[in-house]
Amino acid sequence: MGVSPAALGDVLEQFHENFRDNGELGASVSVWWRGTELLNEGRGWCERDHRRPWIADTLVPVYSATKGPSAAALLLALDEHGLGVETPVREVWAEFPVKANFGELLSHQCGLAALDRPADAWDHAAIVGAIEAQQPAWLPGEGHGYHPRTFGTLVDEPVRRLTGMPLGRFWNERVAAPLGLEFWIGLPKSEYFRVAELHPGRAKVGGTESVFYKEFAREGSLSFRAFRSPTGFRSVREMNDPKAWQAGFPAKGGVGTASALAKFYQVAIGALPGPFSERVITALGTRRIQGEDRVLMQPTAFSAGCQMDPLDDGGRKVRGLYGPELGAFGHPGAGGSHAFGDPENGISFAYTMNQMELSVLPGRKSTAMVDRLYGE
């Protein structure tokens, strides 16, 4: 399918409805199709007191929407060394505590979502040591569970060993800069003035997520521990600190525009040329695991680093966060940011905002636009 002017108009109408009806403060939406950006809209305010208007190239932290670019960076580093998703992790990281390959690591199958040894989020070496000492909660082949915070170090440490630099620097130099992406994992000081202020939201618990939130609130549960491993760096206030923008946390530290995220997924689906080989593109878009998520307490599906919509026994989508196509993949971020690529149709989509909602999956502010993009 193509993207019709009517569909773009519907997306834009929904975008504006979010400001009228859904409490939007500042936001951007971007739609690309087969190498061309068809929509790049931004409006609203960077702060609640309306000090700065939000425009299309406003930057904002996107939390776990960083995971897609971070996974691509690791896959690129592996590929440049003749390695890939079937390579054992221990071939690069000898002290890794689980017998697993990189595809299993990237698809949250290694059982290292929660750490027993305390390690501060700002101390990379301490987190590496805690991971190496960790007894996995499950092994590859026994299911999967989202690694919300440890994922950052799990992808960062192999990149450091392969390239001699942190993942954020590798991403910025080898991917973002050559492609002209205004998306940084480790934001330079020269861009600080463009960053919008995040504002926390209130939980709206319902449906399948209510089970997760009960576990998330139960001290000692795997869900509780996973979102606290490593320790520290948990408040929205901390994410509004330039120290966090500069740190380059690969699990949740990315800062950028909706346009840049959508353009990244154009490259990730092969609709635009870039540094990714066919092997990397295939890894990002191939379903590796699906089923009941041990951390999120609901069905999820993952490729090598990205989320996909899970399927039922008949091969139909259980939900449509990534549009109707089975092969679409991407990653949401805490608070509501959302981005994905659809290789079947050559479409990519991204949405960024600063008025957060509490949800582990994208909310209707973004998914209603996705529905209207596809005429649903």
N, C-alpha and C positions, 0 to 999 in steps of 0.2 A: 504494500500500500504506500501511497504518497502521503503528504501532509497538506491538506487543502486549506485555502484561506479561511473557509468557514470553521474548520477545526481550530485554527490558530485564534480566530475571533472568539470561539467558545472558551478556549484556555484563558485568554485575556479577560473575558467577562467573569470567569470564575475567580481569577486573580483579584479583580477589583471587588467582587463580592466578599472575598475574605476580609477586606478592610471594612466593608460596611457591616458585615454580619458575624464575623468570626474573630474579632479582636486583633486583627493584624496590626502591627506597629510599623515595621519596615521590612521589605522583602523584595526579592528578585526572582524571576523565572526566565529560563532559557530553553529553547528548543532548537535542535540542529537536525538536519536531514541530508544524508549523503554528502557530507563535507561542507555544507552551507548553514550558517545560522539564520533561522527564519524568524525567531522571536528572542528579544533580549530586553526585558522590561524590568524597571525598578521604580519603586515609589514608597512613600511613607517617611519615617523619621529614624535617625540613628539612636536617639535617646527619647525617653518618655517626655522630657521637658522641651522637645522639639528644637534642640540647639542646632542640629545639622540635618538637612534633608537627605533621605536615602535616595541614591541614584543607582543606575544599572551596574556601575563599577565599584560600588561600595563593597568593602571586604568585611567578612564576618567569620568567626570560628564556627566550624561545622561538626565538631565532635567526631563521632564514629564514621561519618561520611568520608573521613580521612582514610579509612581502612582499605578502600578500593585502590586509590593511588599508592598506598604503602605496599599492598600485596603486589601490584604491578612493578614497583621498584625492586622488590626481592626477586620476582620472576625474571626481570631484566638482568639483574646481577648474576643470577644462576645461569641464565642463557649465555651470557658473555663468557662464562667459564666452561661452556659445554655441558652444563648440568640442567636439571629440570625437575618436574613434579615427582618423578619416580626415584630421584636421587635420595638415598638415606640421609637424614638430617645429620647423623653422626659423621658423615663424610666431610662435612663443613664444621660442625660443632661437636667435637669428640665427646664432650662431657654431657651432652643432652641426655636426659634421664629416661627417654622413651624410645623404643625401637619403632621408628616411624619414618615415612618419607615426607618430602616437602608438601606434596599434595594433601597428605593427612594433617600436617601441621596447619596449613593454610585454611583447611575446611573444619577446623575446630574439633578434631578427633583425638587429640593427644591427652586429654584429661588434666590439663594444667591451668584450668581457669581460676583456681583459688590456691593461694600459697599459705603454707603453715608457718614458714619463717617470715617474721616481719621485715619488710623492705620498703623504704621510702620511694615514692614515685619519682623523685628527683635524682635518685642514686642508681644509675644504670648498672654499675658493677654489683651492688647489693642485690638487685633484682635478678641478675644473671645467676648469682650464687644461690639465691632462694629457689630459682627454677631448677638448677642442677641438683639441689638437695631434695626436691619435691617428689613424694610418692604420688604417681598419677591417680586421679579419682576413677579413671577408666582407661582402657587401652583402645587403640585403633581396632575397629571391628566390633566394638562393644557399644557403638553409638556415638553421639556427638553432643556438645554443649558449647554455647557461645562463650568465648573468652573476651569479655569486654575490655579488660585493662591489660592483662598479661600479653595479649596479642601484640602489643607494641614492641615489647622486648623480644618476643618470639620471632618477629620479622627483622627487627633492628640488629640483633646480635649476629645473625648470619651475614647480613650485608656488611657489617663492620669487618668481619673476618674475611670476606671475599674481596672487598674494595679498599679497606683501610680508612673508611670514613663512615660517619653515622648515616643512617638511612635518609634522614631529612636532607642532608647536604647532597647525597647522591641523587635523590629525587629532584632537588632544585637545579642541580647542574646538568644532569643527564637527561631529564625528561622535561621539566617545566620551562627552563630557559630556552632550549632549542625550539620548543613548540609555542613559545610566547604565552604560556598559561599563567594567568594571575592567580595561582594557587600555590601557596608555599607551605612546606612542612619545616618550619623554622623561618619566621617572617623577618626580613631585614628592617632595621630601624627606619629606613627611608619611607616605609609604607605604613607606619603606625598611625599617621593622621587619617587614614582612610578606613579604619576599623570601627564598625558599629558596636554599640554596647549591648550585651545580651541581658535579657530580663527573664527571670525564672517564672515558670507557670505553675499551675496547680494540677494535681492528678485528677484525671477523669477516668476512673477505673470501670471497666465493663467488659463483658464477653470473655474471650479466652485470656485476656491480660489479667483479669482479677485473680486467677490462680498464681500467676507470676508475682503479683504485688503482695499476696499473702506470704509467699516464700521469701520475697525480697525483704519483708519486714520481720521475718522470723530469725532472730539472732542465732548464728551457727549453721543455718542452712547453706547449701551450696550456692544458691542465688545471692544470699546475703554476703557470703565471703568473696564470691567472684567479683562483685562490684566494689569491693574494698581491698583488692589485691592487685597491685601494691597499695600501700597506705598513703593517705594524704591526697591533695589535689582533687577535691571532690565538689567544691562549691562553684556556683556560677560566678561569684565574686572573684575567685581565683582565675577563672578563664578570661575575665576582663582585664587582667594584669598583663602588661607587655612582656613580663618575664615568661608567661605561659605561651604567648605568641612566638617568642624567640626560641623556646626550648626545643621545638621540633619533635613532639611526642607522636610517634607513628600510629598509635591507636586512636587518638582523639585530638591531636594538636594542629590539624590543618586549618589554614585561614585563607579564604579566597572568595571569588565571585561565582555566582551561578553559571555564568557564561563559560568560565574556565573549567568547572566541573563537567558541564555538558560536553565541552570540546574534548576533554580527556576521554570520555566514554566514546566519542566518535573515533578516536585513535584506538581505543581498546576493542572496538568491534570491527576495526579495519576499514572504516569509512573515510579516514584521513590518514595520510602517511605519517609515520613516526618511528621511534626507536624500537618498537616491539616487533619481534619476529612472529611468524604464524604460530610457532610453538607457544609463545607467551599469550597471544590472543586466544588460542584454543583453550589454554589452561584457565584463563579468566572466565570463559564462557561455558565451560563444561561442568555439568552437575556431578558432584562427587559423593554427596551424602544428603540424605533427607530423612525426616522422621521426628519423633518427639525430642525436643531440645531439653537436655538435662538442666540447663540454667534458665532459659526463658520459659520453660514449662508449657510449651505449645509447639505445634509443628513448624519446623524451619528447614531450609535447604541452603546448601552452600556449594559454590564452585571453589576453585583455588584462590580464596581471598574475598570473594563477593557473595552477596546473598542472591537467592533466586526464590520465586514463589514455589512452595511445596505442592506436590501433586497427590491426588487421591489414587485409589487402587485402579481406577479406570483411566489414569493418565490425564485427568483434568485438574486445572489449578484449584487449590483450596482457597486461595485469595488472589487478588490481582494488583498487588502493590507496584508491580513492574509492567503493567499493561497486559494484554491478552496473549502475547506470544510466549511459548514455553521456554525459549532460549534466552529471554531477556535477563539481564543481571545488573546489579549495582549495589549500593549500600546506603542505608539511612544513617542519620546522626541524631543523638539525643536532643530532644527539644523540637524536632520536626524537619530538619534539613533532609533532603532526599535527592538522589541522582541515580541514573541508570542508562544503560545502552540496550538497544533492541537490534541485534544483528540481522534478523530476518527482514526488517523494513528499513534499516539504515537510520533509525531514529535514536536520538539521545535527548535526555530531559534532565534538568536540574532546578532545584528550588532551594533558596536560602532565606533565612529570616532571623529576626532578633527577639521576637516575642515567643518564648519557648512554651511548649506544652509537655507534660510528663507522660511519656509513652515510649515504650521500647521499639515500637514499629511506627512507620509514618502515619500521621493523622489525616483527616479529611481535607485539611487546608491544601495539602499537596496531592493526595490521591484523587480528589475530585477533579483537579486539573488533568491528571493522567487519564482519567475516565473520559473527559471531554476531548482530549487530544485524539483518542481512539474512537470517538463517536459513541461512547457507551453511556 
